[in-house]
Amino acid sequence: MGINGKREYFQAILERYHRSTKKQKRKILDEFYAVCEYNRKYAIQLLNGRRTRPHRLQKQHCGRPKKYADPILVIVLQRIWRALNLPCSKRLKAALPRYVAKDIPSS
């Protein structure tokens, strides 16, 4: 069976598959992957619609949002971090009071 034949057969059984019960779906699935010579899991993915993914134009940002909105603060923290030979966050936090000017009035 060619690619076009598989597509036509897929479109023909797709609606019938979604309207059927679990026992009927098993029979339809057995028939579908036997006729089209697909792997069973691949056939399930095709019939459930999980096989197609939307094309991503931009990479989505993962993780937590940025904590520091001011870029100057980040630059200063990076310089102190590098000056202390790249310590972990706990050690950096403990060493920060040494680098903070003592004559800055607290509000």
Steps between C-alpha positions, in 0.01 A plus 500: 500500500636840403516817707188648341307178559604499866389861541161431342450191715604697810248777425230239439537328839595801713146620575376144547784438748414805713128412517553136597523324836818357646438149361421638156810720509714193564362330188538815288855545624592138425365541149669838447853402599475168315385663174740796513788294646558751782622427848209475745614792719557720195150417375354594840683833489371571151142419587508702823652800324815519715735452209479851358672780691471870425811660360667718760625828364652620825654302780281505806663620819529220752552533871422771745477866401799729538535629856704812430342746260789749519787387272756709693432298815565178310828637360621600847404162647681320218818703560494422872430134423799480264724689744421239767596217260143392411362377836166330543197710591526434875865606518437799276218614729728470803781696328283785363507714818878542455444662160211726598612851594446575867448871448179456297214638710229246562146618446 
